[in-house]
Amino acid sequence: MTGKKKQKAESAASSAGESSFTKRSIVILGSTGSIGRSTLEVLDEHPGRFEVVALAAYSDVNRIIEQAAKVHPKYIYMGDPVAAEFLQGEPIGRECEILTGKESIAALAALPEVEMVVNALVGAAGLMASLAAVENGKYLALANKESLVVGGSLFEDIAQRTGAKILPIDSEHSAIWQCLSAGRDSEVRRLILTASGGPFRQLDKSEFKNVTREAALNHPTWKMGPKVTIDSATLMNKGLELIEAVWLFSIPPEMVSIVVHPQSIVHSMVEYIDSSVVAQMSAPDMKLPITYALFWPERLPSEFGRLDFSELGELTFAKPDIEKFPAINLAYNAAVMGGTAPAALNAANEVAVDAFLLGRIGFTQITDIIEKTLMNHQVVDKPSLLDIMEADSRSRELAETFVN
């Protein structure tokens, strides 16, 4: 776990010029998604700095064949067994070892020759890979926020034992990570996560019942996968990020605030006890936080997200409308409840979002189902991995009954 003390000490080492970065061996999980594709674009900008040992995706065989032709991995993982079988019969199947099955993706994260694992998988499916990476002392470049939402309590002790480092790729957590180098742990008053507000920021709540799948997938700022985009529309993404920040930066929920910032220029902020606020700013470009994590502890010259302040225009900030977007309070309550509550929240959200995308429920029912599931969940304090997996499974079953 990268708590504030460890992160700021590591940042100090970086500024002192103590980097020993030469060439990193890397595994990219979720390589065909938006974060995975952006990661490979960053690698294209810096030839010779990384060796891609493995790529992992679910079923996009055409895209992963294109990616493999460029980076020549030793292994390709496909979550869909049909896709894996298809690749076996392609020329790429003679050049790479094709893997499938849940155990295989965790095995890739644990490969002894790998130094860094980029986890850009979507949902709780990324938990086992993150645990495997940390258990084996890797740099874990984390875009899979659900890993810490679901299993945050498991990571700290493991990371301290193995020396693993969790390097956030989410723009908000990367921003906080960078801002925390400005002061000491004891000097932090609060972390401030910014939210774009999603596509329905100005829509009257009475119209939410008419929200369509297409409208919810039309995010005004970021281009993301469908699940993450729906989370942005409900603002559950910000709730999940709040829980992630609690574990990532070893800070209580009440010290994390959320503010709506539609321009997505200020990616997050840290307020210190003297009321100074340190912000990280850039144009919306995920390749900037990806680059920061990939090359840590170096900070490289880059044009990703570069701003022209003379053309920036106004920046606005507002409180989130909790009545319109109850997901934020649901996530905050789960963070305060602790134990297996965040796992239950996340499981119910994944089920409800999937049901909405399939046209089985309406937009407002997403948070209704999450709330009902959380209310009926029996929290296990200080859970083991088995407790967390059982909470995830039970909550998915319960949420599905509410969907039906």
C-alpha positions in Angstrom: 0.0 0.0 0.0 1.3 3.4 -0.8 0.4 5.5 2.3 1.2 9.2 2.3 4.5 8.7 4.3 5.9 6.2 1.9 4.7 8.1 -1.2 6.2 11.4 -0.1 9.5 9.8 0.9 9.6 8.1 -2.5 8.9 11.4 -4.2 11.7 13.0 -2.3 14.1 10.3 -3.5 13.0 11.0 -7.0 13.7 14.8 -6.7 17.1 14.0 -5.2 18.0 12.2 -8.5 18.2 8.7 -7.0 16.3 7.0 -9.8 17.8 3.8 -11.1 15.2 3.4 -13.9 16.8 1.6 -17.0 14.3 -0.7 -18.7 11.1 -2.1 -17.2 9.4 -5.4 -18.0 5.7 -4.9 -17.9 2.3 -6.7 -18.1 -0.7 -4.8 -19.3 -4.0 -6.2 -18.1 -7.0 -4.8 -20.0 -4.8 -3.8 -23.0 -7.7 -3.3 -25.4 -9.6 -0.9 -23.2 -9.1 2.8 -23.2 -6.5 2.8 -20.4 -4.7 -0.1 -22.0 -4.6 1.5 -25.4 -3.4 4.8 -23.9 -0.6 2.9 -22.0 0.6 1.4 -25.3 0.6 4.9 -26.9 2.8 6.1 -24.1 5.2 3.2 -24.6 5.3 4.1 -28.4 6.5 7.6 -27.4 9.4 6.0 -25.4 10.8 3.1 -27.5 13.3 0.8 -25.7 12.2 1.8 -22.2 9.8 -1.1 -21.6 9.6 -4.8 -22.5 5.9 -5.9 -22.7 5.9 -9.5 -21.4 2.1 -10.0 -21.6 -1.1 -8.5 -22.8 -4.5 -9.4 -21.4 -8.0 -8.7 -22.7 -11.4 -10.3 -22.7 -12.6 -10.9 -26.2 -11.3 -8.2 -28.7 -9.1 -10.5 -30.8 -8.6 -8.1 -33.7 -7.2 -5.4 -31.5 -5.0 -7.6 -29.4 -3.5 -9.1 -32.6 -2.6 -5.6 -33.7 -1.1 -4.8 -30.3 0.9 -8.0 -30.2 2.3 -7.4 -33.6 3.8 -4.2 -32.3 5.1 -5.2 -28.9 5.7 -9.0 -29.3 4.7 -10.3 -25.9 5.5 -13.8 -24.6 2.0 -14.3 -23.3 -1.6 -13.3 -24.4 -4.5 -13.8 -22.0 -8.1 -13.8 -23.2 -10.9 -13.9 -20.6 -13.3 -15.4 -23.2 -12.3 -19.0 -23.9 -13.7 -18.8 -27.4 -11.5 -15.9 -28.2 -8.5 -17.8 -26.7 -9.3 -20.8 -28.9 -9.5 -18.5 -31.9 -6.1 -17.0 -31.3 -4.6 -20.5 -30.9 -5.4 -21.1 -34.6 -4.0 -17.7 -35.8 -0.3 -17.0 -36.6 0.0 -15.1 -33.2 -0.8 -18.4 -31.5 2.6 -19.8 -32.7 4.5 -16.7 -31.5 2.9 -16.3 -28.1 1.5 -18.6 -25.4 -2.2 -18.1 -25.3 -3.8 -18.3 -21.9 -7.3 -18.3 -20.4 -9.0 -19.0 -17.1 -9.1 -16.9 -13.9 -6.0 -18.4 -12.4 -3.9 -17.4 -15.5 -4.4 -13.7 -15.2 -3.2 -13.7 -11.6 -0.2 -15.8 -12.7 0.7 -13.2 -15.3 0.8 -10.5 -12.5 3.1 -12.7 -10.5 5.6 -13.6 -13.2 9.1 -13.4 -11.7 10.6 -11.6 -14.8 8.0 -8.8 -14.5 8.7 -5.6 -12.6 5.5 -3.6 -13.2 1.8 -4.6 -13.7 -0.6 -2.2 -15.2 -4.1 -3.2 -14.0 -6.7 -1.6 -16.3 -9.3 -4.4 -15.9 -12.9 -3.3 -15.2 -14.7 -4.2 -12.0 -14.0 -6.6 -9.2 -12.4 -9.1 -11.6 -9.2 -7.1 -11.2 -8.8 -7.8 -7.5 -6.9 -11.2 -7.7 -4.5 -9.8 -10.2 -3.7 -6.8 -8.0 -3.2 -9.0 -5.0 -0.9 -11.3 -7.0 1.2 -8.3 -8.1 1.5 -6.9 -4.6 2.2 -10.3 -3.0 5.1 -10.6 -5.4 6.5 -7.2 -4.7 5.7 -5.6 -8.1 5.1 -2.0 -9.0 1.3 -2.0 -9.4 0.2 0.8 -11.8 -3.5 0.8 -10.8 -6.4 1.9 -12.9 -8.7 -0.8 -11.5 -10.2 1.2 -8.6 -12.4 -1.8 -7.6 -9.3 -3.6 -6.3 -9.0 -1.2 -3.4 -12.7 -0.6 -3.1 -13.4 -4.3 -2.6 -10.2 -5.5 -0.9 -8.4 -2.4 0.4 -8.0 -3.8 3.9 -5.9 -6.7 2.4 -3.3 -4.7 0.7 -1.5 -2.6 3.3 0.1 -5.5 5.3 1.1 -7.4 2.1 2.7 -4.3 0.6 4.7 -3.6 3.7 5.9 -7.2 3.8 6.9 -7.5 0.1 8.0 -3.9 -0.7 5.4 -3.6 -3.5 4.3 -0.1 -4.5 0.8 0.9 -5.7 1.1 3.7 -8.2 -2.3 5.2 -9.1 -3.2 5.8 -12.7 -6.7 7.4 -12.2 -6.3 11.1 -13.0 -7.8 12.1 -9.6 -5.6 9.8 -7.4 -2.5 10.6 -9.5 -3.2 14.3 -8.9 -3.5 13.8 -5.1 -0.3 11.6 -5.1 1.5 14.5 -6.8 0.0 17.2 -4.5 0.9 15.3 -1.3 4.6 15.9 -2.0 4.0 19.5 -0.9 3.7 18.8 2.8 3.8 16.2 5.6 1.1 13.7 6.6 0.3 15.7 9.8 -0.2 18.9 7.7 -3.0 17.5 5.5 -6.5 18.8 6.3 -8.4 17.1 3.5 -8.2 15.6 0.0 -10.5 17.1 -2.6 -11.6 14.9 -5.5 -12.9 16.7 -8.5 -15.8 15.4 -10.6 -16.9 16.5 -14.1 -20.5 16.0 -13.0 -21.2 13.7 -15.9 -23.8 14.2 -18.7 -26.7 14.9 -16.4 -25.2 17.6 -14.2 -27.7 20.2 -15.4 -30.7 17.8 -16.0 -33.6 18.2 -13.7 -34.1 15.2 -11.4 -37.7 14.8 -12.7 -36.2 13.9 -16.1 -33.9 11.1 -14.8 -36.7 8.5 -15.3 -36.4 9.2 -19.0 -32.6 8.8 -19.3 -31.7 6.4 -22.1 -28.6 4.2 -22.4 -27.3 6.3 -25.3 -27.6 9.5 -23.3 -25.9 8.0 -20.3 -23.0 6.8 -22.4 -22.4 10.3 -23.9 -19.9 11.7 -21.4 -19.0 15.4 -22.0 -15.3 15.1 -21.3 -13.8 11.6 -21.1 -13.9 8.7 -23.5 -14.2 5.6 -21.4 -15.7 2.1 -21.4 -19.4 1.6 -20.9 -19.3 0.6 -17.3 -17.1 3.4 -16.2 -19.1 5.9 -18.2 -22.4 4.9 -16.5 -20.6 5.2 -13.1 -19.7 8.7 -14.2 -23.3 9.5 -15.1 -24.6 8.3 -11.6 -21.5 9.8 -9.9 -20.8 6.4 -8.4 -17.3 6.6 -10.0 -16.6 9.5 -7.5 -18.0 7.4 -4.6 -15.7 4.5 -5.6 -12.8 6.9 -5.9 -13.5 8.2 -2.4 -13.3 4.7 -1.0 -10.1 4.1 -3.0 -8.5 7.3 -1.7 -9.2 6.1 1.9 -7.0 3.0 1.4 -4.5 4.5 -1.1 -3.6 7.4 1.1 -4.4 5.9 4.6 -6.9 8.6 5.4 -10.4 8.5 7.0 -13.5 9.1 4.8 -14.4 12.3 6.6 -11.1 13.8 5.3 -12.1 13.3 1.6 -14.3 15.9 -0.1 -15.9 15.9 -3.6 -16.4 19.0 -5.7 -18.0 19.3 -9.2 -15.6 20.8 -11.8 -17.1 20.5 -15.3 -14.0 21.6 -17.2 -11.9 18.7 -15.9 -8.8 20.8 -15.7 -8.1 20.6 -12.0 -7.8 16.8 -11.5 -7.8 17.0 -7.7 -6.4 19.0 -4.8 -5.0 18.7 -1.3 -5.8 21.2 1.4 -3.3 21.7 4.1 -3.9 22.8 7.7 -2.7 26.4 6.9 -5.6 26.5 4.3 -3.2 26.4 1.4 -4.6 24.3 -1.4 -2.3 22.5 -3.9 -3.9 21.4 -7.2 -2.7 19.4 -10.1 -3.9 20.7 -13.4 -3.7 19.6 -17.1 -5.9 19.2 -20.1 -8.0 16.0 -19.9 -5.5 13.4 -21.2 -5.1 10.1 -19.4 -1.7 9.6 -20.9 -0.3 12.2 -18.5 -1.1 10.2 -15.2 -0.2 7.0 -17.1 3.2 8.4 -17.9 3.7 9.6 -14.4 3.1 6.1 -13.0 5.0 4.2 -15.6 8.2 6.1 -15.2 8.0 6.8 -11.5 10.2 8.0 -9.8 11.2 10.0 -12.9 9.2 12.8 -14.3 9.7 12.9 -18.1 9.3 15.7 -20.6 5.9 15.3 -22.2 3.3 17.3 -24.2 0.4 15.1 -22.9 -2.3 17.4 -21.3 -0.2 20.6 -21.7 -2.2 23.8 -21.0 -2.4 27.2 -22.6 -3.6 29.3 -19.8 -4.3 32.3 -22.1 -7.0 30.2 -23.8 -8.3 28.3 -20.8 -11.4 30.3 -20.0 -13.1 30.1 -16.7 -12.9 27.2 -14.2 -16.0 26.6 -12.1 -16.6 24.5 -8.9 -19.8 23.5 -7.1 -21.0 21.1 -4.5 -22.4 17.9 -5.9 -26.2 17.6 -5.7 -26.6 14.7 -3.3 -30.4 14.5 -3.9 -29.9 14.0 -7.6 -26.9 11.8 -7.2 -27.3 9.6 -4.1 -24.5 7.3 -5.1 -22.0 9.6 -3.4 -23.6 9.2 0.0 -24.1 5.5 -0.5 -20.3 5.1 -1.1 -19.5 7.4 1.8 -21.7 5.3 4.1 -20.1 2.1 2.9 -16.6 3.6 3.6 -17.7 4.5 7.1 -19.2 1.1 7.7 -16.0 -0.5 6.5 -15.4 -4.2 6.5 -17.2 -5.9 3.6 -19.6 -3.0 3.0 -17.6 -1.5 0.1 -17.4 -5.0 -1.5 -21.2 -5.2 -1.2 -21.6 -1.7 -2.7 -19.4 -2.4 -5.6 -21.0 -5.8 -6.4 -24.5 -4.3 -6.4 -23.3 -1.4 -8.6 -21.8 -3.8 -11.2 -25.0 -5.8 -11.3 -27.2 -2.8 -11.6 -25.1 -1.0 -14.2 -25.0 -4.2 -16.3 -28.8 -4.5 -16.0 -29.2 -0.8 -17.1 -26.9 -1.3 -20.1 -29.0 -4.4 -21.1 -32.3 -2.4 -20.8 -33.6 -4.4 -17.8 -33.9 -1.4 -15.4 -34.2 2.4 -15.6 -31.4 4.8 -14.8 -32.8 5.8 -11.3 -33.1 2.1 -10.3 -29.3 1.7 -10.4 -28.8 3.5 -7.0 -32.1 2.1 -5.7 -30.7 -1.4 -6.1 -27.4 -0.5 -4.6 -29.1 1.0 -1.5 -31.3 -2.0 -1.0 -28.4 -4.4 -1.3 -26.3 -2.4 1.2 -29.2 -2.2 3.7 -29.5 -5.9 3.6 -25.8 -6.7 3.9 -24.4 -8.2 7.0 -21.0 -6.5 7.4 -18.0 -8.5 8.4 -15.3 -6.4 10.1 -11.6 -7.0 9.4 -12.5 -9.5 6.6 -10.3 -12.1 5.1 -10.1 -12.6 1.3 -12.7 -15.4 1.7 -15.0 -13.0 3.6 -14.7 -10.5 0.8 -15.3 -13.0 -2.0 -18.4 -14.3 -0.2 -19.7 -10.8 0.4 -19.2 -10.0 -3.3 -21.0 -13.2 -4.4 -23.9 -12.8 -1.9 -24.4 -9.1 -2.8 -24.5 -9.9 -6.6 -27.2 -12.5 -5.9 -29.2 -10.1 -3.8 -28.8 -7.3 -6.3 -30.0 -9.6 -9.0 -33.2 -10.4 -7.1 -33.9 -6.6 -6.9 -33.3 -6.3 -10.6 -35.8 -9.0 -11.2 
